[in-house]
Amino acid sequence: MFRSLHMKLNLIMLLLIVALMGVVGVFLVNNVSGFYLKHFYAQMESAFSDEALARDLRNATASDEPVVHLQEILDANAGRLGIDNSTRNYYILDGDTGDFLAGSDPEKGENLEITPNILEALSGKEGYASDVTAPYMDVALPLAAGDSSFILYIRDSRETVQSLNSELSKIVLEALIFGLAISVLLSFLLSKALIKPIERLTDGAREVARGDFSHEIEPASQDEIGVLTDTFNHMSRVLQETIDQVENERNKLDTLFLHLTDGVIAFSLDGVMIHSNPAARRMLNCSLDPITHYEDVLGDVAPLAEVAALERPSFREVEYQVGERSLMLFLAPFRSESQGGIMVVIHDVTEQKRAEDLRREFVSNVSHELRTPLTNIRSYAETLADAGDSLPPEMRERFFGVILNETDRMTHIVQDLLMLSRFDSNRITLDYTRFPLLSLLEDARDAVLMDVRNHGHTMTLDVEADLPVISADRNRLSQVVLNILSNAIKYTPDGGMIQLTAGSHGPDVWIQVSDNGIGIPEQDRERIFERFYRVDKARSRDSGGTGLGLSIAQQIIQLHGGTITLPEHEGPGLTVRVTIPREGGGST
């Protein structure tokens, strides 16, 4: 009930009114009682200090009938002494015993109790002592003349004061009731005036709590509540701007995480996943649901406690294998005032490791390819040097022939490597010319015709009618065709069939070489264009191949903007297809 500020304000107003009227009532009652008390004793002192009255009282005391005379004097001065024979009376008491002798109210006089002031008078002193707590006010004066002694005793029952206090209490109570009624009305109106702006602020705060920062509160006044309203509106605007900025930064981070090529996963210190991006799910090949725990994913890679114990900027680097994918994991703790956790960054090094493996294989292949002819040259050269003139001429000539052949082979390897190097550094340029494609194919056929006959092969040239004139680097394209034909001749057993065909399709022309030789196994087709890659290494070396021909051919065709592929081939053998734009679509 009293949780409402409105009710609290009303209650405070009521308590203030009650407290104020209570204080006023007590103040009035105490002051009225004190006033009457002071007035009584001041009146008594004033009256009895009068010389005429004092002389009359002494003379009456010394007369033959002192009690009668004293009574006559007191009755004559009743108004001066305030004697009303009701609440205030006078009594004449025996000066030795304090017994009642006469008075304005004999009935009460017979039952008088001995008060402190009477005791004072019995001892010969004036009794003017006052007692606020006593239900009466009294004065006792000793009178003596000769052998006679009396006590003049004035007593007020304070009923007038009590009656007045009762009336005052009644007035205060009535004023209190009336004041409470007025205060309830005023406090209701005042609290409404004060509470209304606060209620509007409360409603505005609720809107802000629900996320509506556009709610503007109109200030109802220019006082402190009005200033508070302006400040609240400013706070809402600043909060909206801050949230917009945070949301913008969050969107940036979400976009960054979403499209980041590296995987990112965040775990709490309890091991519960906080965040992950698609790259992490793809690399680890798992769903990474919100209920995913650290131990389920990376528990066998690095214990959570060990990573969490690391101090910045330390981190843990771990290699991790998922199927055929090689991953490098970087694990580090992060800490903030409210929480902390483990951040895992996953880098896919599969291609990097593959490239490193290819580089090592390439170096090994180059070393091996050069070592073999160098070994042969050294062996034959040492034999010629040691034998001198004792070696038969025909053997000497054969040894020299081997040395020349091996030297030519090394020269071809070096030339092919230099060409691939120029391809890699983009230092190869194409010399585009226009020429009939048919003429290039016929020249290529004629160039390998002797080699075809030596192996007993049958070779055919079959082209579409109206084969177009193309724009290309004739020498480079001729090199590609000759390389493909040379491979077909080498890797087809003697007496085989080789077909050279060509045609056009849309803006492109195509050249195709098919044979019925040993072919290429399916598992080796993806690597056939790699440098130094051979399906049958021993046979390739015996045939004089370097393992670089198809790699060079692929680079040349790609520079022309074309493709070189291995289409499906029925039966034994292999088909190689080259496609290039007829009007030169590649680099120059």
ROKELUM-312549 format. One record per residue (C-alpha): residue in three letters; residue number from 1; x, y, z. Coordinates in steps of 0.02 Angstrom, whole numbers, plus 50000, padded with zeros to 5 digits. Example, Ala and Ser with C-alpha at 12.3 -4.5 7.8 and 13.67 -1.06 7.14 Angstrom:
! residues 2
(node 'ALA',1,(50615,49775,50390))
(node 'SER',2,(50684,49947,50357))
END
This chain:
! residues 588
(node 'MET',1,(50000,50000,50000))
(node 'PHE',2,(50139,50120,50051))
(node 'ARG',3,(50253,50075,49905))
(node 'SER',4,(50170,50211,49802))
(node 'LEU',5,(50258,50378,49806))
(node 'HIS',6,(50087,50462,49799))
(node 'MET',7,(50034,50375,49959))
(node 'LYS',8,(50201,50411,50041))
(node 'LEU',9,(50183,50597,50006))
(node 'ASN',10,(50005,50598,50075))
(node 'LEU',11,(50061,50504,50229))
(node 'ILE',12,(50205,50624,50257))
(node 'MET',13,(50087,50773,50244))
(node 'LEU',14,(49966,50695,50368))
(node 'LEU',15,(50106,50653,50490))
(node 'LEU',16,(50171,50830,50477))
(node 'ILE',17,(49999,50903,50513))
(node 'VAL',18,(49971,50785,50661))
(node 'ALA',19,(50144,50820,50730))
(node 'LEU',20,(50122,51008,50708))
(node 'MET',21,(49950,51012,50791))
(node 'GLY',22,(50014,50899,50930))
(node 'VAL',23,(50161,51014,50963))
(node 'VAL',24,(50046,51167,50958))
(node 'GLY',25,(49922,51084,51076))
(node 'VAL',26,(50055,51036,51202))
(node 'PHE',27,(50133,51207,51188))
(node 'LEU',28,(49966,51295,51220))
(node 'VAL',29,(49919,51183,51367))
(node 'ASN',30,(50088,51201,51450))
(node 'ASN',31,(50094,51387,51421))
(node 'VAL',32,(49916,51415,51486))
(node 'SER',33,(49955,51313,51643))
(node 'GLY',34,(50117,51407,51667))
(node 'PHE',35,(50031,51574,51639))
(node 'TYR',36,(49896,51539,51769))
(node 'LEU',37,(50026,51475,51891))
(node 'LYS',38,(50134,51630,51872))
(node 'HIS',39,(49983,51744,51873))
(node 'PHE',40,(49918,51667,52036))
(node 'TYR',41,(50080,51691,52132))
(node 'ALA',42,(50109,51862,52056))
(node 'GLN',43,(49933,51913,52110))
(node 'MET',44,(49961,51847,52285))
(node 'GLU',45,(50128,51933,52306))
(node 'SER',46,(50057,52095,52239))
(node 'ALA',47,(49909,52091,52357))
(node 'PHE',48,(49999,52041,52516))
(node 'SER',49,(50144,52159,52485))
(node 'ASP',50,(50023,52305,52494))
(node 'GLU',51,(50059,52404,52657))
(node 'ALA',52,(49877,52447,52691))
(node 'LEU',53,(49819,52266,52677))
(node 'ALA',54,(49966,52208,52780))
(node 'ARG',55,(49928,52337,52917))
(node 'ASP',56,(49745,52288,52919))
(node 'LEU',57,(49791,52105,52937))
(node 'ARG',58,(49910,52142,53082))
(node 'ASN',59,(49780,52250,53170))
(node 'ALA',60,(49648,52116,53146))
(node 'THR',61,(49765,51986,53218))
(node 'ALA',62,(49793,52092,53374))
(node 'SER',63,(49607,52128,53403))
(node 'ASP',64,(49492,52044,53526))
(node 'GLU',65,(49407,51941,53391))
(node 'PRO',66,(49547,51914,53266))
(node 'VAL',67,(49464,51776,53164))
(node 'VAL',68,(49308,51880,53133))
(node 'HIS',69,(49407,52034,53088))
(node 'LEU',70,(49525,51936,52975))
(node 'GLN',71,(49376,51859,52887))
(node 'GLU',72,(49299,52031,52862))
(node 'ILE',73,(49461,52099,52786))
(node 'LEU',74,(49480,51950,52668))
(node 'ASP',75,(49299,51962,52612))
(node 'ALA',76,(49326,52148,52582))
(node 'ASN',77,(49480,52107,52472))
(node 'ALA',78,(49403,51953,52388))
(node 'GLY',79,(49407,52033,52215))
(node 'ARG',80,(49585,52087,52236))
(node 'LEU',81,(49635,51910,52289))
(node 'GLY',82,(49526,51825,52157))
(node 'ILE',83,(49421,51736,52289))
(node 'ASP',84,(49267,51665,52201))
(node 'ASN',85,(49214,51542,52338))
(node 'SER',86,(49218,51405,52205))
(node 'THR',87,(49386,51366,52133))
(node 'ARG',88,(49484,51489,52241))
(node 'ASN',89,(49451,51507,52429))
(node 'TYR',90,(49535,51577,52583))
(node 'TYR',91,(49558,51486,52747))
(node 'ILE',92,(49610,51547,52920))
(node 'LEU',93,(49710,51414,53010))
(node 'ASP',94,(49779,51400,53185))
(node 'GLY',95,(49960,51460,53182))
(node 'ASP',96,(50019,51323,53298))
(node 'THR',97,(49923,51170,53239))
(node 'GLY',98,(49862,51215,53065))
(node 'ASP',99,(49684,51175,53113))
(node 'PHE',100,(49544,51257,53013))
(node 'LEU',101,(49465,51405,53102))
(node 'ALA',102,(49366,51495,52969))
(node 'GLY',103,(49357,51520,52780))
(node 'SER',104,(49257,51556,52624))
(node 'ASP',105,(49214,51371,52607))
(node 'PRO',106,(49200,51290,52779))
(node 'GLU',107,(49159,51120,52705))
(node 'LYS',108,(49322,51111,52610))
(node 'GLY',109,(49414,51191,52755))
(node 'GLU',110,(49371,51048,52869))
(node 'ASN',111,(49458,50927,52749))
(node 'LEU',112,(49614,51025,52708))
(node 'GLU',113,(49776,50925,52695))
(node 'ILE',114,(49937,50995,52760))
(node 'THR',115,(50035,51057,52608))
(node 'PRO',116,(50219,51106,52598))
(node 'ASN',117,(50171,51290,52601))
(node 'ILE',118,(50068,51264,52762))
(node 'LEU',119,(50218,51178,52839))
(node 'GLU',120,(50323,51328,52792))
(node 'ALA',121,(50196,51444,52874))
(node 'LEU',122,(50193,51338,53032))
(node 'SER',123,(50379,51365,53043))
(node 'GLY',124,(50353,51552,53032))
(node 'LYS',125,(50398,51574,52850))
(node 'GLU',126,(50295,51629,52701))
(node 'GLY',127,(50243,51485,52590))
(node 'TYR',128,(50250,51535,52407))
(node 'ALA',129,(50318,51371,52337))
(node 'SER',130,(50238,51314,52173))
(node 'ASP',131,(50220,51137,52107))
(node 'VAL',132,(50172,51116,51925))
(node 'THR',133,(50123,50936,51952))
(node 'ALA',134,(50008,50974,52099))
(node 'PRO',135,(49819,50986,52063))
(node 'TYR',136,(49812,51151,52157))
(node 'MET',137,(49897,51319,52186))
(node 'ASP',138,(49916,51386,52364))
(node 'VAL',139,(49995,51521,52470))
(node 'ALA',140,(50016,51513,52659))
(node 'LEU',141,(50061,51672,52761))
(node 'PRO',142,(50095,51669,52947))
(node 'LEU',143,(50011,51807,53054))
(node 'ALA',144,(50060,51838,53236))
(node 'ALA',145,(50016,51970,53368))
(node 'GLY',146,(50051,51941,53548))
(node 'ASP',147,(50003,51768,53598))
(node 'SER',148,(49892,51747,53447))
(node 'SER',149,(49958,51668,53285))
(node 'PHE',150,(49863,51621,53129))
(node 'ILE',151,(49897,51561,52953))
(node 'LEU',152,(49813,51646,52808))
(node 'TYR',153,(49795,51510,52676))
(node 'ILE',154,(49738,51545,52495))
(node 'ARG',155,(49703,51390,52388))
(node 'ASP',156,(49655,51377,52204))
(node 'SER',157,(49595,51207,52140))
(node 'ARG',158,(49653,51245,51960))
(node 'GLU',159,(49486,51190,51891))
(node 'THR',160,(49483,51348,51786))
(node 'VAL',161,(49650,51300,51709))
(node 'GLN',162,(49593,51122,51680))
(node 'SER',163,(49431,51182,51602))
(node 'LEU',164,(49527,51301,51491))
(node 'ASN',165,(49649,51163,51444))
(node 'SER',166,(49503,51051,51400))
(node 'GLU',167,(49431,51186,51289))
(node 'LEU',168,(49601,51214,51210))
(node 'SER',169,(49621,51027,51181))
(node 'LYS',170,(49449,51023,51102))
(node 'ILE',171,(49494,51170,50990))
(node 'VAL',172,(49660,51089,50943))
(node 'LEU',173,(49573,50924,50903))
(node 'GLU',174,(49443,51012,50797))
(node 'ALA',175,(49580,51109,50710))
(node 'LEU',176,(49675,50947,50685))
(node 'ILE',177,(49525,50862,50605))
(node 'PHE',178,(49492,51011,50495))
(node 'GLY',179,(49677,51028,50455))
(node 'LEU',180,(49688,50842,50411))
(node 'ALA',181,(49541,50860,50292))
(node 'ILE',182,(49622,51011,50210))
(node 'SER',183,(49793,50930,50208))
(node 'VAL',184,(49725,50771,50128))
(node 'LEU',185,(49650,50874,49988))
(node 'LEU',186,(49803,50984,49969))
(node 'SER',187,(49925,50839,49982))
(node 'PHE',188,(49825,50744,49851))
(node 'LEU',189,(49833,50892,49732))
(node 'LEU',190,(50015,50927,49773))
(node 'SER',191,(50067,50746,49756))
(node 'LYS',192,(49975,50734,49591))
(node 'ALA',193,(50069,50886,49529))
(node 'LEU',194,(50233,50811,49587))
(node 'ILE',195,(50200,50630,49541))
(node 'LYS',196,(50131,50661,49365))
(node 'PRO',197,(50300,50710,49289))
(node 'ILE',198,(50383,50567,49383))
(node 'GLU',199,(50253,50445,49315))
(node 'ARG',200,(50288,50510,49141))
(node 'LEU',201,(50474,50483,49171))
(node 'THR',202,(50435,50307,49233))
(node 'ASP',203,(50334,50270,49076))
(node 'GLY',204,(50476,50338,48971))
(node 'ALA',205,(50601,50229,49064))
(node 'ARG',206,(50492,50077,49030))
(node 'GLU',207,(50490,50121,48844))
(node 'VAL',208,(50679,50137,48846))
(node 'ALA',209,(50692,49970,48937))
(node 'ARG',210,(50588,49893,48797))
(node 'GLY',211,(50709,49966,48669))
(node 'ASP',212,(50606,50115,48609))
(node 'PHE',213,(50728,50261,48618))
(node 'SER',214,(50621,50374,48509))
(node 'HIS',215,(50500,50410,48651))
(node 'GLU',216,(50522,50596,48692))
(node 'ILE',217,(50452,50664,48857))
(node 'GLU',218,(50390,50843,48853))
(node 'PRO',219,(50453,50940,49006))
(node 'ALA',220,(50304,50999,49111))
(node 'SER',221,(50402,51132,49206))
(node 'GLN',222,(50570,51215,49221))
(node 'ASP',223,(50606,51154,49398))
(node 'GLU',224,(50717,51009,49450))
(node 'ILE',225,(50595,50882,49377))
(node 'GLY',226,(50596,50978,49213))
(node 'VAL',227,(50786,50973,49214))
(node 'LEU',228,(50778,50787,49253))
(node 'THR',229,(50659,50763,49105))
(node 'ASP',230,(50777,50855,48987))
(node 'THR',231,(50922,50753,49053))
(node 'PHE',232,(50823,50591,49028))
(node 'ASN',233,(50782,50639,48848))
(node 'HIS',234,(50965,50678,48816))
(node 'MET',235,(51015,50513,48896))
(node 'SER',236,(50893,50420,48782))
(node 'ARG',237,(50967,50503,48628))
(node 'VAL',238,(51146,50467,48683))
(node 'LEU',239,(51098,50288,48726))
(node 'GLN',240,(51017,50267,48556))
(node 'GLU',241,(51173,50333,48470))
(node 'THR',242,(51284,50221,48576))
(node 'ILE',243,(51178,50067,48540))
(node 'ASP',244,(51178,50110,48355))
(node 'GLN',245,(51367,50121,48358))
(node 'VAL',246,(51381,49958,48454))
(node 'GLU',247,(51260,49875,48335))
(node 'ASN',248,(51358,49942,48187))
(node 'GLU',249,(51520,49875,48259))
(node 'ARG',250,(51434,49710,48296))
(node 'ASN',251,(51372,49699,48117))
(node 'LYS',252,(51548,49734,48056))
(node 'LEU',253,(51617,49598,48168))
(node 'ASP',254,(51479,49477,48116))
(node 'THR',255,(51516,49513,47933))
(node 'LEU',256,(51702,49494,47966))
(node 'PHE',257,(51678,49329,48057))
(node 'LEU',258,(51555,49268,47926))
(node 'HIS',259,(51672,49298,47779))
(node 'LEU',260,(51837,49270,47868))
(node 'THR',261,(51937,49135,47782))
(node 'ASP',262,(52012,49082,47947))
(node 'GLY',263,(51903,48991,48072))
(node 'VAL',264,(51864,49076,48238))
(node 'ILE',265,(51786,48993,48392))
(node 'ALA',266,(51761,49071,48564))
(node 'PHE',267,(51732,48966,48720))
(node 'SER',268,(51691,49021,48897))
(node 'LEU',269,(51806,48970,49040))
(node 'ASP',270,(51681,48831,49074))
(node 'GLY',271,(51709,48764,48899))
(node 'VAL',272,(51539,48815,48828))
(node 'MET',273,(51546,48880,48650))
(node 'ILE',274,(51506,49066,48635))
(node 'HIS',275,(51534,49099,48451))
(node 'SER',276,(51593,49015,48291))
(node 'ASN',277,(51600,49063,48109))
(node 'PRO',278,(51560,48957,47954))
(node 'ALA',279,(51745,48938,47912))
(node 'ALA',280,(51776,48851,48079))
(node 'ARG',281,(51630,48732,48052))
(node 'ARG',282,(51691,48694,47877))
(node 'MET',283,(51872,48665,47930))
(node 'LEU',284,(51830,48555,48080))
(node 'ASN',285,(51692,48467,47981))
(node 'CYS',286,(51568,48475,48125))
(node 'SER',287,(51408,48571,48164))
(node 'LEU',288,(51470,48671,48317))
(node 'ASP',289,(51299,48690,48398))
(node 'PRO',290,(51275,48810,48546))
(node 'ILE',291,(51284,48661,48663))
(node 'THR',292,(51453,48608,48592))
(node 'HIS',293,(51585,48593,48729))
(node 'TYR',294,(51771,48627,48712))
(node 'GLU',295,(51814,48450,48763))
(node 'ASP',296,(51705,48380,48623))
(node 'VAL',297,(51800,48476,48489))
(node 'LEU',298,(51976,48516,48549))
(node 'GLY',299,(51993,48420,48711))
(node 'ASP',300,(52123,48302,48634))
(node 'VAL',301,(52219,48447,48557))
(node 'ALA',302,(52253,48559,48707))
(node 'PRO',303,(52177,48543,48882))
(node 'LEU',304,(52062,48687,48925))
(node 'ALA',305,(52145,48720,49094))
(node 'GLU',306,(52317,48736,49015))
(node 'VAL',307,(52259,48863,48887))
(node 'ALA',308,(52160,48962,49016))
(node 'ALA',309,(52315,48973,49127))
(node 'LEU',310,(52417,49060,48992))
(node 'GLU',311,(52462,49243,49022))
(node 'ARG',312,(52448,49372,48885))
(node 'PRO',313,(52525,49386,48758))
(node 'SER',314,(52566,49199,48765))
(node 'PHE',315,(52468,49078,48655))
(node 'ARG',316,(52468,48894,48609))
(node 'GLU',317,(52505,48839,48431))
(node 'VAL',318,(52450,48664,48383))
(node 'GLU',319,(52446,48567,48219))
(node 'TYR',320,(52284,48472,48192))
(node 'GLN',321,(52233,48351,48056))
(node 'VAL',322,(52050,48333,48004))
(node 'GLY',323,(52039,48203,47866))
(node 'GLU',324,(52149,48265,47724))
(node 'ARG',325,(52144,48443,47789))
(node 'SER',326,(52295,48511,47883))
(node 'LEU',327,(52252,48644,48011))
(node 'MET',328,(52355,48760,48120))
(node 'LEU',329,(52267,48807,48283))
(node 'PHE',330,(52311,48961,48384))
(node 'LEU',331,(52235,48956,48559))
(node 'ALA',332,(52243,49102,48681))
(node 'PRO',333,(52142,49158,48834))
(node 'PHE',334,(52047,49322,48838))
(node 'ARG',335,(51988,49409,48994))
(node 'SER',336,(51871,49554,49033))
(node 'GLU',337,(51793,49628,49190))
(node 'SER',338,(51635,49523,49174))
(node 'GLN',339,(51694,49364,49091))
(node 'GLY',340,(51835,49275,49005))
(node 'GLY',341,(51864,49127,48893))
(node 'ILE',342,(51968,49044,48759))
(node 'MET',343,(51988,49110,48582))
(node 'VAL',344,(52034,48984,48447))
(node 'VAL',345,(52092,49042,48275))
(node 'ILE',346,(52102,48904,48144))
(node 'HIS',347,(52211,48926,47990))
(node 'ASP',348,(52197,48802,47846))
(node 'VAL',349,(52375,48760,47794))
(node 'THR',350,(52327,48618,47678))
(node 'GLU',351,(52375,48711,47520))
(node 'GLN',352,(52526,48784,47605))
(node 'LYS',353,(52588,48612,47656))
(node 'ARG',354,(52545,48546,47484))
(node 'ALA',355,(52642,48686,47404))
(node 'GLU',356,(52788,48649,47521))
(node 'ASP',357,(52778,48465,47476))
(node 'LEU',358,(52773,48509,47291))
(node 'ARG',359,(52923,48624,47313))
(node 'ARG',360,(53022,48488,47399))
(node 'GLU',361,(52968,48363,47266))
(node 'PHE',362,(53012,48487,47130))
(node 'VAL',363,(53187,48514,47202))
(node 'SER',364,(53208,48327,47222))
(node 'ASN',365,(53150,48296,47043))
(node 'VAL',366,(53264,48430,46971))
(node 'SER',367,(53410,48361,47069))
(node 'HIS',368,(53370,48185,47012))
(node 'GLU',369,(53343,48235,46831))
(node 'LEU',370,(53509,48326,46824))
(node 'ARG',371,(53605,48197,46926))
(node 'THR',372,(53563,48054,46807))
(node 'PRO',373,(53637,48132,46648))
(node 'LEU',374,(53781,48206,46746))
(node 'THR',375,(53821,48034,46816))
(node 'ASN',376,(53816,47959,46642))
(node 'ILE',377,(53926,48097,46571))
(node 'ARG',378,(54052,48077,46713))
(node 'SER',379,(54056,47888,46695))
(node 'TYR',380,(54084,47892,46507))
(node 'ALA',381,(54207,48036,46520))
(node 'GLU',382,(54310,47943,46654))
(node 'THR',383,(54308,47787,46547))
(node 'LEU',384,(54372,47885,46395))
(node 'ALA',385,(54506,47969,46501))
(node 'ASP',386,(54566,47807,46581))
(node 'ALA',387,(54564,47702,46420))
(node 'GLY',388,(54651,47832,46314))
(node 'ASP',389,(54696,47766,46140))
(node 'SER',390,(54664,47585,46189))
(node 'LEU',391,(54476,47607,46167))
(node 'PRO',392,(54412,47549,45995))
(node 'PRO',393,(54359,47695,45882))
(node 'GLU',394,(54180,47634,45864))
(node 'MET',395,(54160,47622,46054))
(node 'ARG',396,(54241,47791,46075))
(node 'GLU',397,(54116,47866,45952))
(node 'ARG',398,(53972,47782,46045))
(node 'PHE',399,(54033,47852,46211))
(node 'PHE',400,(54046,48025,46137))
(node 'GLY',401,(53869,48005,46069))
(node 'VAL',402,(53804,47960,46242))
(node 'ILE',403,(53891,48112,46318))
(node 'LEU',404,(53815,48226,46185))
(node 'ASN',405,(53642,48151,46209))
(node 'GLU',406,(53650,48172,46398))
(node 'THR',407,(53714,48351,46374))
(node 'ASP',408,(53567,48387,46258))
(node 'ARG',409,(53450,48313,46386))
(node 'MET',410,(53517,48426,46523))
(node 'THR',411,(53505,48573,46405))
(node 'HIS',412,(53322,48534,46371))
(node 'ILE',413,(53286,48520,46559))
(node 'VAL',414,(53370,48687,46594))
(node 'GLN',415,(53280,48770,46447))
(node 'ASP',416,(53112,48703,46505))
(node 'LEU',417,(53146,48762,46684))
(node 'LEU',418,(53194,48934,46621))
(node 'MET',419,(53035,48941,46519))
(node 'LEU',420,(52928,48890,46670))
(node 'SER',421,(53019,49022,46772))
(node 'ARG',422,(52973,49154,46643))
(node 'PHE',423,(52794,49093,46649))
(node 'ASP',424,(52792,49108,46839))
(node 'SER',425,(52863,49284,46834))
(node 'ASN',426,(52747,49338,46690))
(node 'ARG',427,(52895,49374,46578))
(node 'ILE',428,(52826,49271,46431))
(node 'THR',429,(52742,49372,46294))
(node 'LEU',430,(52643,49302,46148))
(node 'ASP',431,(52677,49355,45970))
(node 'TYR',432,(52503,49356,45895))
(node 'THR',433,(52487,49330,45709))
(node 'ARG',434,(52345,49276,45596))
(node 'PHE',435,(52367,49108,45510))
(node 'PRO',436,(52261,48961,45452))
(node 'LEU',437,(52245,48832,45589))
(node 'LEU',438,(52253,48694,45458))
(node 'SER',439,(52427,48746,45404))
(node 'LEU',440,(52491,48734,45583))
(node 'LEU',441,(52417,48560,45602))
(node 'GLU',442,(52491,48501,45437))
(node 'ASP',443,(52663,48568,45487))
(node 'ALA',444,(52652,48478,45654))
(node 'ARG',445,(52602,48315,45568))
(node 'ASP',446,(52747,48328,45447))
(node 'ALA',447,(52869,48366,45588))
(node 'VAL',448,(52832,48203,45681))
(node 'LEU',449,(52797,48096,45528))
(node 'MET',450,(52971,48016,45528))
(node 'ASP',451,(52957,47973,45713))
(node 'VAL',452,(52783,47899,45683))
(node 'ARG',453,(52853,47786,45546))
(node 'ASN',454,(53000,47731,45653))
(node 'HIS',455,(52875,47665,45784))
(node 'GLY',456,(52762,47588,45654))
(node 'HIS',457,(52616,47700,45705))
(node 'THR',458,(52472,47753,45595))
(node 'MET',459,(52432,47938,45606))
(node 'THR',460,(52281,48027,45532))
(node 'LEU',461,(52235,48211,45516))
(node 'ASP',462,(52048,48241,45518))
(node 'VAL',463,(51982,48420,45525))
(node 'GLU',464,(51815,48503,45497))
(node 'ALA',465,(51781,48590,45334))
(node 'ASP',466,(51815,48777,45327))
(node 'LEU',467,(51934,48773,45474))
(node 'PRO',468,(51955,48959,45517))
(node 'VAL',469,(52102,49075,45517))
(node 'ILE',470,(52149,49111,45698))
(node 'SER',471,(52247,49243,45792))
(node 'ALA',472,(52378,49163,45906))
(node 'ASP',473,(52563,49143,45938))
(node 'ARG',474,(52601,49015,45803))
(node 'ASN',475,(52767,48956,45873))
(node 'ARG',476,(52699,48931,46050))
(node 'LEU',477,(52542,48843,45989))
(node 'SER',478,(52648,48733,45874))
(node 'GLN',479,(52756,48690,46026))
(node 'VAL',480,(52602,48631,46119))
(node 'VAL',481,(52537,48524,45976))
(node 'LEU',482,(52708,48446,45947))
(node 'ASN',483,(52726,48407,46132))
(node 'ILE',484,(52558,48319,46137))
(node 'LEU',485,(52596,48222,45976))
(node 'SER',486,(52768,48176,46042))
(node 'ASN',487,(52692,48105,46202))
(node 'ALA',488,(52564,48007,46102))
(node 'ILE',489,(52705,47932,45996))
(node 'LYS',490,(52814,47890,46147))
(node 'TYR',491,(52679,47813,46257))
(node 'THR',492,(52592,47711,46121))
(node 'PRO',493,(52664,47539,46090))
(node 'ASP',494,(52737,47515,45915))
(node 'GLY',495,(52604,47492,45782))
(node 'GLY',496,(52479,47603,45870))
(node 'MET',497,(52350,47726,45804))
(node 'ILE',498,(52364,47916,45827))
(node 'GLN',499,(52225,48036,45774))
(node 'LEU',500,(52246,48225,45755))
(node 'THR',501,(52077,48314,45740))
(node 'ALA',502,(52021,48495,45746))
(node 'GLY',503,(51866,48601,45727))
(node 'SER',504,(51778,48759,45785))
(node 'HIS',505,(51637,48792,45906))
(node 'GLY',506,(51567,48965,45925))
(node 'PRO',507,(51708,49089,45958))
(node 'ASP',508,(51831,48948,45998))
(node 'VAL',509,(51934,48822,45901))
(node 'TRP',510,(51987,48653,45968))
(node 'ILE',511,(52129,48532,45932))
(node 'GLN',512,(52122,48352,45991))
(node 'VAL',513,(52252,48212,45993))
(node 'SER',514,(52195,48033,46027))
(node 'ASP',515,(52295,47873,46037))
(node 'ASN',516,(52273,47692,46089))
(node 'GLY',517,(52428,47686,46197))
(node 'ILE',518,(52454,47650,46381))
(node 'GLY',519,(52344,47797,46435))
(node 'ILE',520,(52343,47877,46607))
(node 'PRO',521,(52262,47796,46761))
(node 'GLU',522,(52114,47889,46834))
(node 'GLN',523,(52205,47927,46997))
(node 'ASP',524,(52347,48014,46903))
(node 'ARG',525,(52242,48126,46790))
(node 'GLU',526,(52233,48269,46915))
(node 'ARG',527,(52422,48278,46931))
(node 'ILE',528,(52472,48251,46750))
(node 'PHE',529,(52503,48437,46723))
(node 'GLU',530,(52617,48453,46876))
(node 'ARG',531,(52801,48485,46845))
(node 'PHE',532,(52909,48329,46832))
(node 'TYR',533,(52759,48217,46861))
(node 'ARG',534,(52765,48054,46765))
(node 'VAL',535,(52652,47905,46770))
(node 'ASP',536,(52794,47787,46726))
(node 'LYS',537,(52956,47875,46776))
(node 'ALA',538,(53075,47742,46711))
(node 'ARG',539,(52994,47737,46539))
(node 'SER',540,(52986,47926,46530))
(node 'ARG',541,(53172,47943,46559))
(node 'ASP',542,(53209,47806,46435))
(node 'SER',543,(53107,47902,46306))
(node 'GLY',544,(53199,48063,46343))
(node 'GLY',545,(53056,48155,46425))
(node 'THR',546,(53087,48287,46559))
(node 'GLY',547,(52914,48283,46637))
(node 'LEU',548,(52891,48469,46601))
(node 'GLY',549,(52811,48464,46429))
(node 'LEU',550,(52627,48459,46481))
(node 'SER',551,(52656,48589,46618))
(node 'ILE',552,(52731,48707,46488))
(node 'ALA',553,(52589,48667,46367))
(node 'GLN',554,(52460,48710,46498))
(node 'GLN',555,(52544,48877,46534))
(node 'ILE',556,(52548,48923,46349))
(node 'ILE',557,(52364,48878,46322))
(node 'GLN',558,(52312,48975,46477))
(node 'LEU',559,(52406,49127,46411))
(node 'HIS',560,(52300,49112,46254))
(node 'GLY',561,(52144,49112,46363))
(node 'GLY',562,(52107,48929,46329))
(node 'THR',563,(52104,48761,46416))
(node 'ILE',564,(52190,48593,46399))
(node 'THR',565,(52092,48444,46463))
(node 'LEU',566,(52084,48254,46461))
(node 'PRO',567,(51911,48206,46395))
(node 'GLU',568,(51835,48034,46420))
(node 'HIS',569,(51917,47907,46307))
(node 'GLU',570,(51840,47743,46252))
(node 'GLY',571,(51956,47594,46257))
(node 'PRO',572,(52144,47600,46291))
(node 'GLY',573,(52242,47757,46261))
(node 'LEU',574,(52216,47942,46297))
(node 'THR',575,(52135,48096,46221))
(node 'VAL',576,(52206,48271,46249))
(node 'ARG',577,(52097,48418,46197))
(node 'VAL',578,(52155,48599,46176))
(node 'THR',579,(52029,48741,46162))
(node 'ILE',580,(52077,48923,46126))
(node 'PRO',581,(51985,49079,46065))
(node 'ARG',582,(52003,49101,45877))
(node 'GLU',583,(52035,49288,45899))
(node 'GLY',584,(52163,49282,46038))
(node 'GLY',585,(52079,49305,46206))
(node 'GLY',586,(52229,49290,46319))
(node 'SER',587,(52377,49395,46374))
(node 'THR',588,(52497,49475,46254))
END
